[in-house]
């Protein structure tokens, strides 16, 4: 669904802001790791809804003000991320660049406008002050006519002429930032990407501590060794039979593209990204020679086009370009994946697993077992989290009372959250 509005204004889009904040930066050699991101091994129960997958982070040298992560599940038939169908709005801004000479009010060409940092004050070749502006750069001169990669001088054109609002269906992931390092951040978004039918198989997380408008929200200061998660993503566990031996899921932080992995500081410098210079070759083929034609010398091409590959027999002309390309330095950034294991048994069944024979049933034996453990020095449950029947990350008298009410007084269901236990 497209909505068309003709107006002139400056609007701010989150996607554009992330593009600005998370930029490639040339990293200087370091003697230590800058960043560790890991998903620790965790557990859940069959049929559990909203089981937490926690991401942890150590940032040793820089404050973190924005990040993007892509988390992929190896076995989505056991665990899928919890998703909600959502409608996303994408803002597109266009500026007219050419008009019909016979009808000056009719545009015949346009360019998409974006957010740029535009320098306002210079000291020599150093920019000392800049502001965000919506517009585009118009090239004033090309080293090679018609080759948009060879621009040598440009001017920023402020504003736009046409605004399109595009709506797309997407699957938003559910998450929890309460008590996490991301708590209080101004923008946190999650999306499951892929084709229809694969929603929940993966999750992209994008977070920004401070948006451009006030108030100011600080990022994550330098810290390490904390048991406080960066963020928790909710997942749903399928109802797996107790005798099913396929009970584990690899939870991987994907590093295949910098579009889906990046951490940056408040200045927009990416953490652990280094820039290499690669050689790229452009080939050109002439379709209209001005006499004298080759192989005579001093030949002039009247019409040429750039081709993707060198033509058979050689190109008429070529140009070699040295381009900076960023990549993640795994000596500076360490990433560790985790394993999610579905426990055998059900919430509250603490006596069965203790004997090695889970009965998948909550009965008086389980209540007696917890009483003996808490008040008579009895053995602890093998899976202590299965005795935390009210999900307060503790096994106490409240759990025993809840089990009694559930079993004998039609009380509320037992709720265990093993994924939240340390």
URQUI-V634596 format. One line per field, one symbol per residue. phi: phi as a letter, one per 40 degrees, with the letter a starting at -180 (. if undefined). psi: psi as a letter, one per 20 degrees, with the letter a starting at -180 (. if undefined). burial: + if it has 16 or more other ideal C-beta (glycine too) atoms within 10 Angstrom, else -. Layout:
# URQUI-V634596
phi->???
psi->???
burial->???
This chain:
# URQUI-V634596
phi->.bbbbcababbbbcccccccccbcbcccdbcaccabbabcdababcgcbgccbbbbabbcbbcbbaabbbbbccbccbbbccbbcbbcbbcbbbbcbabcdcadcbcbaabccbcbcbcbbbbgbbcbaabcbciaccccabcbdgcccbcbaabcbcgabbbbbbbbcabcccabbcgbccdgccabbbacbhcdgbcgcaabbbbbcbccccccbccccdaagcccccabbcbbcccccdccccbbbcbbccbcaccbaabbcccgcccgcbbbbbcbbbbbbcbaccdccdcccfcbccabbcbcbcccghccaaabbcbcbcacccccbbbbcbbbbcccgbcgccccdccgbcbfabacccccccccccbbgcccddbdcccccbgbfabacccccccccccbbfccccbbbccccc
psi->pppppororoqpqghhghhghnrpqopqpqirphpppqoqprrrqpjppkppoppqppohiqqpiqqpqoppphmiigpqqpqpprpqpppppqppiqqphiniiopiqrqpqrpqopphpqncjppipqqpqpbrppphpphopioiikpiprppoqarhpppoppqpropqqrpjpjrhipiqhppqqppqarpijpihrppppqpgorhqqrporborpqrjqjpqgqpppqppqnpqhjpinjqppopopjhqihjpqpqahijpqpjpqpqpqppppqqppinqpqqqqjqrkqpphprqpqhqpqpiqqhrqpppopppqrpoihhpppprrpppoqqarpinhhghhijmpjkqpahhhghghghghijkrqqqgnhhiinijljlqoahhhgghgggghijkaqqpoqmhhiq.
burial->------------+--+++-++++++-+-----+++-++++-+++++-+-++++++++++--++++++++++++-++-++++++---------+++-----------+---+-++++----------------++++-------+---------------+-++-------+++++++--+++--+--+++++------+++++++++++++-------++--------+++++++++--+------+-+-+++----+-+++++++--++++++-------+++-+--+-----------+--+-+--------++--+------+-+---++-+-++-+++++++++++++++---++--+---++-++--++------+-+-+++++++---+---++-++--++------++++++++-
